[in-house]
Amino acid sequence: MRKYRVVIEETVSEEFEIEATSEEEAVSNAIQEYDAGNFVVGSDNVEHRQISVIGDDGELTNWIEF
């Protein structure tokens, strides 16, 4: 039996409410809150996931959604 290396990629999302005077400020403040650990995206909110095998040449095969 042979061993394979696989890569699993997930996209998770979560909605947060923030007060700001503009969209730009909202993004900036949200990034600060995220970096400070105040906005945490839960792993139970997976929007997309895919898997790929790492070939012998180190390159990824085609991504497969699952």
Phi and psi in degrees as GROMACS dihedral restraints (atoms count N, CA, C in turn):
[ dihedral_restraints ]
;  ai    aj    ak    al  type     phi  dphi    fc
    3     4     5     6     1  -103.4    20    10
    4     5     6     7     1   150.4    20    10
    6     7     8     9     1   -96.7    20    10
    7     8     9    10     1   142.7    20    10
    9    10    11    12     1  -126.1    20    10
   10    11    12    13     1   151.7    20    10
   12    13    14    15     1  -108.1    20    10
   13    14    15    16     1   131.1    20    10
   15    16    17    18     1  -122.5    20    10
   16    17    18    19     1   155.4    20    10
   18    19    20    21     1  -118.5    20    10
   19    20    21    22     1   128.7    20    10
   21    22    23    24     1  -114.2    20    10
   22    23    24    25     1   128.9    20    10
   24    25    26    27     1  -120.7    20    10
   25    26    27    28     1   133.0    20    10
   27    28    29    30     1  -124.6    20    10
   28    29    30    31     1   145.9    20    10
   30    31    32    33     1  -114.2    20    10
   31    32    33    34     1   119.8    20    10
   33    34    35    36     1  -115.7    20    10
   34    35    36    37     1   153.2    20    10
   36    37    38    39     1  -144.2    20    10
   37    38    39    40     1   156.1    20    10
   39    40    41    42     1  -155.3    20    10
   40    41    42    43     1   144.2    20    10
   42    43    44    45     1   -97.8    20    10
   43    44    45    46     1   134.9    20    10
   45    46    47    48     1  -128.1    20    10
   46    47    48    49     1   149.9    20    10
   48    49    50    51     1  -105.8    20    10
   49    50    51    52     1   136.5    20    10
   51    52    53    54     1  -145.1    20    10
   52    53    54    55     1   146.2    20    10
   54    55    56    57     1   -96.4    20    10
   55    56    57    58     1   138.2    20    10
   57    58    59    60     1  -163.2    20    10
   58    59    60    61     1   166.3    20    10
   60    61    62    63     1   -93.2    20    10
   61    62    63    64     1   -10.0    20    10
   63    64    65    66     1  -156.5    20    10
   64    65    66    67     1   166.1    20    10
   66    67    68    69     1   -61.3    20    10
   67    68    69    70     1   -40.6    20    10
   69    70    71    72     1   -62.4    20    10
   70    71    72    73     1   -43.1    20    10
   72    73    74    75     1   -67.0    20    10
   73    74    75    76     1   -37.2    20    10
   75    76    77    78     1   -61.1    20    10
   76    77    78    79     1   -43.7    20    10
   78    79    80    81     1   -64.1    20    10
   79    80    81    82     1   -46.9    20    10
   81    82    83    84     1   -60.6    20    10
   82    83    84    85     1   -46.1    20    10
   84    85    86    87     1   -65.8    20    10
   85    86    87    88     1   -39.0    20    10
   87    88    89    90     1   -65.0    20    10
   88    89    90    91     1   -39.6    20    10
   90    91    92    93     1   -62.9    20    10
   91    92    93    94     1   -42.2    20    10
   93    94    95    96     1   -61.5    20    10
   94    95    96    97     1   -43.5    20    10
   96    97    98    99     1   -64.0    20    10
   97    98    99   100     1   -40.6    20    10
   99   100   101   102     1   -63.8    20    10
  100   101   102   103     1   -48.0    20    10
  102   103   104   105     1   -62.2    20    10
  103   104   105   106     1   -31.8    20    10
  105   106   107   108     1   -81.3    20    10
  106   107   108   109     1    -5.1    20    10
  108   109   110   111     1    85.3    20    10
  109   110   111   112     1    10.8    20    10
  111   112   113   114     1   -85.4    20    10
  112   113   114   115     1   -26.5    20    10
  114   115   116   117     1  -107.6    20    10
  115   116   117   118     1   111.6    20    10
  117   118   119   120     1  -119.9    20    10
  118   119   120   121     1   125.4    20    10
  120   121   122   123     1   -86.7    20    10
  121   122   123   124     1   122.2    20    10
  123   124   125   126     1   -73.8    20    10
  124   125   126   127     1   142.1    20    10
  126   127   128   129     1   -72.8    20    10
  127   128   129   130     1    -8.4    20    10
  129   130   131   132     1   -86.0    20    10
  130   131   132   133     1     2.3    20    10
  132   133   134   135     1  -108.5    20    10
  133   134   135   136     1    49.9    20    10
  135   136   137   138     1   -74.0    20    10
  136   137   138   139     1   122.8    20    10
  138   139   140   141     1   -94.6    20    10
  139   140   141   142     1   -30.3    20    10
  141   142   143   144     1  -154.3    20    10
  142   143   144   145     1   141.6    20    10
  144   145   146   147     1  -145.8    20    10
  145   146   147   148     1   147.1    20    10
  147   148   149   150     1  -150.1    20    10
  148   149   150   151     1   161.3    20    10
  150   151   152   153     1  -136.0    20    10
  151   152   153   154     1   148.8    20    10
  153   154   155   156     1  -146.0    20    10
  154   155   156   157     1   150.5    20    10
  156   157   158   159     1   -98.1    20    10
  157   158   159   160     1   138.4    20    10
  159   160   161   162     1   -86.4    20    10
  160   161   162   163     1   118.7    20    10
  162   163   164   165     1   -74.2    20    10
  163   164   165   166     1   172.0    20    10
  165   166   167   168     1   -59.5    20    10
  166   167   168   169     1   -26.5    20    10
  168   169   170   171     1   -86.1    20    10
  169   170   171   172     1     2.6    20    10
  171   172   173   174     1    85.8    20    10
  172   173   174   175     1    -3.6    20    10
  174   175   176   177     1   -88.9    20    10
  175   176   177   178     1   150.5    20    10
  177   178   179   180     1   -81.0    20    10
  178   179   180   181     1   142.2    20    10
  180   181   182   183     1   -77.7    20    10
  181   182   183   184     1  -175.8    20    10
  183   184   185   186     1   -61.7    20    10
  184   185   186   187     1   141.9    20    10
  186   187   188   189     1   -74.0    20    10
  187   188   189   190     1   140.3    20    10
  189   190   191   192     1  -122.0    20    10
  190   191   192   193     1   122.6    20    10
  192   193   194   195     1   -74.9    20    10
  193   194   195   196     1   141.5    20    10
